[in-house]
């Protein structure tokens, strides 16, 4: 009986009821050890499994898919899927799924946390106090930059970009956005701009576009230099959207007000030159990190996997067969 159950390789411990749900209907192989970041480690772990529930650190390449011939679905526990070779999955008849929607609000909140942290120097101010430098209120102490009445530039007007834009009214900011397509009635209302125009007119630029070959280094040095003096860059999407070496150069020249980053080009490594800067706020990729959101992501990933192994269409496919 159990021999007929599909085998699901789950590459990390999951919050919520995800593992319980999987165990009701599958044989679950759970990795409770270190994160699997190599192709060979992933092949060894998934082996002959019918399904894999993966994280963004797991490189699901063509080589991995070729070496795991029984795989019918890769359920990524993330909205992003740049760790997976989609073309290879399609070619090999493997469903790929992600976890959209459930993390939109948490990621938009964190983006605003970074916008406020970098424009109001929150990291620097906290370090100042903890270092024993606070000896009383002063008129000119740790002055930040006002955002009210200024333009927020949202690059990528998908679910998360729009959720970030919706919050802008509460802070008195107008919103411009750029995207590959211009919707007829943007919701929330916002002004469509070409990327170059958005960069050269926004006080804060925030990135919400997926990473693919067309968006790698979307913000290269030339585009970073379009930003007005004193403007801020926030990235809670994917590190490689920004040429980080160029960002360090532009920051070192004092051209920008600062940068708030939750993701890194060579994650988990941080670009040399960033850690020592006071005008940069650095977070360890925690955009969706609330207890509720992470449980919802894991449960959606599990529902996707269960659907495919039961012969049904998964709720949130990226590669549809
Ligand atoms: C995602 O979902 O893509 C995040 O980056 C990880 O939570």
Boltz pocket constraint, residues with backbone or C-beta under 6 A from the ligand:
constraints:
  - pocket:
      binder: B
      contacts: [[A, 56], [A, 77], [A, 78], [A, 79], [A, 80], [A, 81], [A, 99], [A, 103], [A, 236], [A, 237], [A, 285], [A, 287], [A, 288]]
      max_distance: 6.0
